Amino acid sequence: MKQMTATGSSVKEAVDSALAELRTTEDRVDVEILDEGRKGFLGFGAKPSIVKVTKKKDLEEETAAYIQNVAAQMGLTVSVDTKRKNRDIYADISGEDIARLIGKRGQTLNALQYLTQVAVNNSAEQVMSVMLDAEGYRERRRETLEQLAERKAEQALVRQQQVKLEPMPSYERKIIHAALQRNRRVETDSAGKDPNRSVVIRPVQ
């Protein structure tokens, strides 16, 4: 139940009744007073207060539900733990055969992240950023990318020519750039257009 009309001897009583029925708190609902009612005199002429209480959209629940629905279409049953910080929503996915949801080099997970962000922003009042992880994959991928950055930087220095990496999503390119930021012997740049944009590493001349 996402909405209900409730009555009470006062607006507060009516709202409290609706909150109890909806199993939520006042900060998670919108309240519309349909009739403020009146107390009457000596019990005569009293009129109840009437309110309409509507649950606000819970973007965390919506995010989890969308991910579980897509996973179900892939034949997977997953659990989704979400948390929100300002305009960022983080979702950690777990379940059996999670490798299928991650895909080769995280491609399936990245695609799901993009689709989830689009779905969430279709109903959000402000632009939200969605980041998905699956049983610690992102951290493992970060470590892999940092090691790759170091190897490719050495390769560029040995050959004294630029090295172009495989296409990556923007947040993975940022990891490469950050990993080599303190290496004064090389410089990095990005080339191409999404989704085929790549990091280029070249020796500093």
N, C-alpha and C positions, 0 to 999 in steps of 0.2 A: 504494500500500500504506500503510495507516494503523496496522497492528498486526502484530507478529510475535513468535514464541517463538524464543529463541536459547539455545545452550548454550556452555559454555566451561570451562576448568580452574578459573576463579574467577568470582565474580559480575561483577567488573569486566570481565573478558575477554568474558563473555557479553553484557553491556550494550554494550560497544564494538563487538562484532560486529553487534548489532542496529542500532546507530546508523549504522554504515557501510552496512548494507543499506537502511535507511530514508532515508539521505542527510539526516540531521538532527543536531542537537546535544542534549546531555542536558537542557538547560533547556527544551526544547520537547517533552519526552515525560514520561509517567508510567511508572515502573518497578515491576513486581510480581515479587518473588522467589518463584518456585514451588518451588525446591529449592536450598539453599545449597551442596549437594554436600560432598564431603570429599576431602582430598588422599591419604589412604591411607598405607601404609608400604612403602617400597622398591618403589613402583609397584604394590603389591597393594591391593585394596579401594578404589581411587580411584573417586569418583563425580562426574560433571560437575555444574556449577552450571547451573540452568535459570531463565531469566527471561522474563517477558512484557513487552514494551515497546510502549506505545501513544502515538501522536502526540497531543498536545494540540490542541484546536480552534484553528485559526488564523483569528481574526476578520477579519484583513485579506484573506486569501485568500477567505474566505466572502463578504465584502462585494463584492469584485471579481467573483466568480463570479455572484452574484445580479444585479448591475447588467448584466453581459454577457448573462445569460439573458433579462432583461426587454428589453434593447435588441434582441436577436436576434428576439424575438417581434414587435418593431416593424419588423423587416426591416433593422436596423442592425448593423454590426460596429464595436465600439468597443474602445479600449484603456483600462484603468483603472489609475492609479497611486495606491496607497494608502499611508498612513502613520498610525501610531497614537501618541497621546500620552495616557498614563493611560487615562481612560475616553472619550476622544474619538477617533473615526476619521474621517480626512479622505480623500476620494476625488476625484481629478481625472480627468474623462472626456474623451477626445479621439477623433476619428474623422470620417469624411465625413458630411455632412448633419447635423451636430451640432445645428443649429437645431431640428430636429424633436424632439430629446431635451430641449431647453430649453423649447420651447413659448412661447406668448404670455405675455410678462412673467414668464417662468420658471415658469409653472404646472405644466408637465409635469415639469420638473426637481424642483420642490418636492414633487410627488406621489411621484416616484420616491424622493426622499430619505426621505419618510415611510414608504413601503413597505419600503425597505431597512433603516431603523432597526427597524421591527417584526420583520423577518426575522432580523436579527442578534440582537436581544434575546430572541428565542424560544430561542436556544441559548447565550446568554452567561450566565456565572455572576454577573455584576453588570450593572447598567443602563448601557448605552453610549449615547453621543450620536454620531450620524452626520451629517456635513456633506458634501454633494456639490457639486462645481463642474464646469463644462464650458468648457474653454479660456478661462478668465479671465472668465466671465460674471458671477460674483458681484461682482468688483471694479467692473466696468462698471455693474452694477445699483446698487451702493452710490453711485457718483458720480451716477447719474441720480436716486436718491432724495434725496441731499443737495441737489442743485439744485432738485428739486421742493419740498423742505421750505422752502427760502429763498423760492421764488416764492409758495408758499401763505401763508407768514408775512406777506409784504408785502401780499398780497391781503387777509388778515384785518385788517391795520392800516389799509389804505386804506378798507375797507368798515366798519371798526369793528364787526365781527361775526365769529362763529366760522366756520371753514371745516372741512368734514369731508372727509377724503381717502377714496379707494377702499379697500375691504377688503384687508388684507395679512396675511401670516403674521407671527407674533410677532417673529422676528428682523429682519424688514424694518421693523416698527413701531419697534423699538429704534433702528434707524438714524435714523429721523425724529426721535425723541425726543432722541437724542444730538446730532444736527445743530443743534437749536434750543436746546439746554441753556444756552448762553451768551448767547442773545438775551433780554435782560431785558424786552423790550417785549411778548413773547408767552409763553404757557404752553401746554403740550400735555397731552393726556389720551387715553385709549382708551375707545371706546364700542362696545356691541354684544357679541355672542357669536360665538366662532369657529364656522365659518370666515368669518364676516362682520364680524369685529371691525375697527374703523377708528381711525385717529388723528384727533383733533380739535384744531385749532389756534385759539386765541382770544387777543384782545388782553388784556394785563394791565390791569385796571381800577384 
